[in-house]
Each structure stands twice: as C-alpha cells, then as structure tokens.
Amino acid sequence: MLVSKSKGTNSLLASEKKSLYRFLTLYVLMMMSIIVLIALFYYQNQEKMMFLSKRDMLSDYAYEQIKKLKILHNTFPADNAYPRDSRFKSGIYDLEYVKIFSLLESEDIDFTKDMYRTSDNKIHFVKTLFEYYLGAKYLFLEIPDDGDWREETWENIFIFGGLAIVFFTIIGFYIANLFLSPMRSSLLLLDRFIKDTTHELNTPLSTILANIEMIDTSSIGEDNQKKINRINIAAKTVSQLYQDLTYITLEQDIHKNDEKVETKALIENRIEYFDSLAKSKDITFVLDLKKSYIHINRHKWTRVIDNIISNAIKYNNRKGVIYITLKKNTLTISDTGIGIELTKIPFVFDRYIRFNHSEGGFGIGLNIVKKIIEEYDMKIEIKSKPNEGTQVVIRW
C-alpha cells in the first residue's frame, strides 16, 4: 500500500501543479498587460519630457529666424538669400500650406501640431507667424532626434519591467499556494476516503458475489429469484465501482504485463457480465464485432471497456440500445441515452467530475479510461448530443 499512497500523492501533486500553472499563466499575462500599459504611458511621458526640454531652445531659434526673415523681407529682392543656420534646418509655408522655401530634410509635415517627431527621427517645431514675412504663415524648424532619451527609456522599461514581472510572479506563486491549500487538503481527504473504502469493500463484496453464484435459482420461487437478481445487479454495480477504486489506489502501479488480447472475445465476455444490469433497464445490445487484436495489459483494457459499457448502461434511457462495433484497430460504443452538452465534453475525463448526479459513482471511470488510453498512445473521441445519446470511438 506504500506504493499506492505514493502514486495517489503524485497524482494530487500533478493536479495541483496543473492548477497552479494555469493560475500563474493567467496571473502573469494579466500583470504583463498592466506592465505594458504602464511602459507605454512611461514612454509617452518621456517623449513629452524630451519635447519640453527642446521647446525653449527651439523657441529661441524660431525667434532668431523670424528676425532674419523680417530683414530679408525688407531687403528683398536686393537680397534674396534665404537665412541659414548650422544649428537647425528651416522652411516656410504660406496660409494655404504651400511650400515657399524649405531646407527641411524630412518631408513629414504636419500643420496640426506645434511640435512632433517625424517618422525618420527628426524633431519639427512649428511657429505660426502673425506678420506675413515673404508671404509666410508657418515657420518649421528641424533638428535631429539623437535618440539618447529613447535608449534610456527602453533600458528603464526592460530593467524595471523585468523586475516587476519577477516580483509579481513570486507574489502570484505565494497567493496561488495559499488558495490551493484548501483544495489540496480536500483532495487528500477524498483520496484517503477512497483508499479506506476500497480496503473495506473487498471482503464483503467478494463474499456476496461468490454466494450469489452458488445459489440454485431453480429451487426457489419466482419472487425470490427476482430479489436475488436485484441483489446480483446491485453487487455488480458496486463491483464495478470497486474495480475502479482498486485501479486508482493500487493496480496502476503494477508493472506492465502486456499481451496480445483478442478484443472480440473480451467484449462478448464483458457484455455477458453486464447482462443483468442491462436487462434491469430493458437495454438491448446490438453488436457488429470483427476479430481485432491489441497488445495491452488485459486488465487495463478490461477497465476501459467496462467503464464505457457501464456508462452506456447507466446514462441510457429505459428500453434503450447500445451499439458496439469492432473493426480492425477501432472500437465504437454508442448509446441512445441522455447525452452530454457540447461545452461539457472536454471535461468528461477530469477526475471527480460528474454532470449527472442522479446516478451513483465518484466520477473516476472516464478518468481511468483516459489515463490508460494515453499510456498506450491510443486515441479516444467522444461525440454527444443532449437527449440523443453518446458515441465513444477508440483507435489504436
């Protein structure tokens, strides 16, 4: 039982880690989104700070250039040389936004802003003239954007953003563990209960089944035969649950003893086993079985088939039908039962998940099926519609 305890604990740890990783992924994505928004705001703020630091200087340049334009306006056409300055480039435009003269290197001209950065990393300062010197209404000054502020900004974003992500991830890990602690305790309690229940079921269940098999029903009355049949059905229902509990707590730890299993004969054997359960709901089996072999542990393959057939009976309608088709490397089991909603199908293999509480069980049967299917690299597909039935297809 020590091996079983270790396996159960590992299963819980795996489930806990899966939930933890999901929470952390969502949490980190949310934190990163917030950090990106903060980084964007910071970048824009730094750009505004850069503009403010350049504005006074460019305003002085514009004042000097306007004086030169005024002098040229008064001396034109005797003097027609446009005033140049080594500190900046400039250009003048009229009221209709038509270029009069320009030394600007960038053609990214925007009359709606008084200061902006062009697409080719130039800074433009726009000054509106109140006197139309040389017919000009707008004066553009251009200086290069050295990019020092941008490099420093990105460096700060990466350093502090990275530290923030690490810090919030650590906080998130702590919070996740804090919130997962009750779930961990509940799962451990449930697993402990299942193991204790399994241990206690073994002897009385074996006794009941053995004694039912030894009863000579021909020597008793019809009423008593019905009672014994009901006891047999109930015992086999409990036996099916016991087999699942045993697999979870012990048998999945047993090393593989794979063999070549003739699936057709195995299915016929299991249908005979479930015959009394099916008859209790007037359920009919329709079979189309071809010989098909699979290399697998016989007991695990039995668990797969038993759980699917058991569910097909359990969630079928009274006087329903179960169709079982076996072809080469493909097993299909369909029922005419209550079906499953499309949004719930992805979760049917989760342990302890039950969508119909009117039927018994712990919600572990399909979880066992999924684990065995994955262990042997098989494929399983479930198709279902509410009130129309469910189809399970296994391929290997």
Secondary structure in CASP SS format (residue, H / E / C, confidence):
PFRMAT SS
TARGET T0000
AUTHOR 0000-0000-0000
METHOD secondary structure of the structure
MODEL  1
M C 1.00
L H 1.00
V H 1.00
S H 1.00
K H 1.00
S H 1.00
K H 1.00
G H 1.00
T H 1.00
N H 1.00
S H 1.00
L H 1.00
L H 1.00
A H 1.00
S H 1.00
E H 1.00
K H 1.00
K H 1.00
S H 1.00
L H 1.00
Y H 1.00
R H 1.00
F H 1.00
L H 1.00
T H 1.00
L H 1.00
Y H 1.00
V H 1.00
L H 1.00
M H 1.00
M H 1.00
M H 1.00
S H 1.00
I H 1.00
I H 1.00
V H 1.00
L H 1.00
I H 1.00
A H 1.00
L H 1.00
F H 1.00
Y H 1.00
Y H 1.00
Q H 1.00
N H 1.00
Q H 1.00
E H 1.00
K H 1.00
M H 1.00
M H 1.00
F H 1.00
L H 1.00
S H 1.00
K H 1.00
R H 1.00
D H 1.00
M H 1.00
L H 1.00
S H 1.00
D H 1.00
Y H 1.00
A H 1.00
Y H 1.00
E H 1.00
Q H 1.00
I H 1.00
K H 1.00
K H 1.00
L H 1.00
K H 1.00
I H 1.00
L H 1.00
H H 1.00
N H 1.00
T H 1.00
F C 1.00
P C 1.00
A C 1.00
D C 1.00
N C 1.00
A C 1.00
Y C 1.00
P C 1.00
R C 1.00
D E 1.00
S C 1.00
R C 1.00
F E 1.00
K E 1.00
S E 1.00
G E 1.00
I E 1.00
Y E 1.00
D C 1.00
L C 1.00
E C 1.00
Y C 1.00
V C 1.00
K E 1.00
I E 1.00
F E 1.00
S E 1.00
L C 1.00
L C 1.00
E C 1.00
S C 1.00
E C 1.00
D C 1.00
I C 1.00
D C 1.00
F C 1.00
T C 1.00
K C 1.00
D C 1.00
M E 1.00
Y E 1.00
R E 1.00
T C 1.00
S C 1.00
D C 1.00
N C 1.00
K E 1.00
I E 1.00
H E 1.00
F E 1.00
V E 1.00
K E 1.00
T E 1.00
L C 1.00
F C 1.00
E C 1.00
Y C 1.00
Y H 1.00
L H 1.00
G H 1.00
A C 1.00
K C 1.00
Y E 1.00
L E 1.00
F E 1.00
L E 1.00
E E 1.00
I E 1.00
P E 1.00
D C 1.00
D C 1.00
G C 1.00
D H 1.00
W H 1.00
R H 1.00
E H 1.00
E H 1.00
T H 1.00
W H 1.00
E H 1.00
N H 1.00
I H 1.00
F H 1.00
I H 1.00
F H 1.00
G H 1.00
G H 1.00
L H 1.00
A H 1.00
I H 1.00
V H 1.00
F H 1.00
F H 1.00
T H 1.00
I H 1.00
I H 1.00
G H 1.00
F H 1.00
Y H 1.00
I H 1.00
A H 1.00
N H 1.00
L H 1.00
F H 1.00
L H 1.00
S H 1.00
P H 1.00
M H 1.00
R H 1.00
S H 1.00
S H 1.00
L H 1.00
L H 1.00
L H 1.00
L H 1.00
D H 1.00
R H 1.00
F H 1.00
I H 1.00
K H 1.00
D H 1.00
T H 1.00
T H 1.00
H H 1.00
E H 1.00
L H 1.00
N H 1.00
T H 1.00
P H 1.00
L H 1.00
S H 1.00
T H 1.00
I H 1.00
L H 1.00
A H 1.00
N H 1.00
I H 1.00
E H 1.00
M H 1.00
I C 1.00
D C 1.00
T H 1.00
S H 1.00
S H 1.00
I C 1.00
G C 1.00
E H 1.00
D H 1.00
N H 1.00
Q H 1.00
K H 1.00
K H 1.00
I H 1.00
N H 1.00
R H 1.00
I H 1.00
N H 1.00
I H 1.00
A H 1.00
A H 1.00
K H 1.00
T H 1.00
V H 1.00
S H 1.00
Q H 1.00
L H 1.00
Y H 1.00
Q H 1.00
D H 1.00
L H 1.00
T H 1.00
Y H 1.00
I H 1.00
T H 1.00
L C 1.00
E H 1.00
Q H 1.00
D H 1.00
I C 1.00
H C 1.00
K C 1.00
N C 1.00
D E 1.00
E E 1.00
K E 1.00
V E 1.00
E E 1.00
T H 1.00
K H 1.00
A H 1.00
L H 1.00
I H 1.00
E H 1.00
N H 1.00
R H 1.00
I H 1.00
E H 1.00
Y H 1.00
F C 1.00
D H 1.00
S H 1.00
L H 1.00
A H 1.00
K H 1.00
S C 1.00
K C 1.00
D C 1.00
I C 1.00
T E 1.00
F E 1.00
V E 1.00
L E 1.00
D E 1.00
L E 1.00
K C 1.00
K C 1.00
S C 1.00
Y E 1.00
I E 1.00
H E 1.00
I E 1.00
N E 1.00
R H 1.00
H H 1.00
K H 1.00
W H 1.00
T H 1.00
R H 1.00
V H 1.00
I H 1.00
D H 1.00
N H 1.00
I H 1.00
I H 1.00
S H 1.00
N H 1.00
A H 1.00
I H 1.00
K H 1.00
Y C 1.00
N C 1.00
N C 1.00
R C 1.00
K C 1.00
G C 1.00
V E 1.00
I E 1.00
Y E 1.00
I E 1.00
T E 1.00
L E 1.00
K E 1.00
K C 1.00
N C 1.00
T E 1.00
L E 1.00
T E 1.00
I E 1.00
S E 1.00
D E 1.00
T C 1.00
G C 1.00
I C 1.00
G C 1.00
I C 1.00
E C 1.00
L H 1.00
T H 1.00
K H 1.00
I H 1.00
P H 1.00
F H 1.00
V C 1.00
F C 1.00
D C 1.00
R C 1.00
Y C 1.00
I C 1.00
R C 1.00
F C 1.00
N C 1.00
H C 1.00
S C 1.00
E C 1.00
G C 1.00
G C 1.00
F C 1.00
G C 1.00
I C 1.00
G H 1.00
L H 1.00
N H 1.00
I H 1.00
V H 1.00
K H 1.00
K H 1.00
I H 1.00
I H 1.00
E H 1.00
E H 1.00
Y C 1.00
D C 1.00
M C 1.00
K E 1.00
I E 1.00
E E 1.00
I E 1.00
K E 1.00
S E 1.00
K E 1.00
P C 1.00
N C 1.00
E C 1.00
G E 1.00
T E 1.00
Q E 1.00
V E 1.00
V E 1.00
I E 1.00
R E 1.00
W C 1.00
END
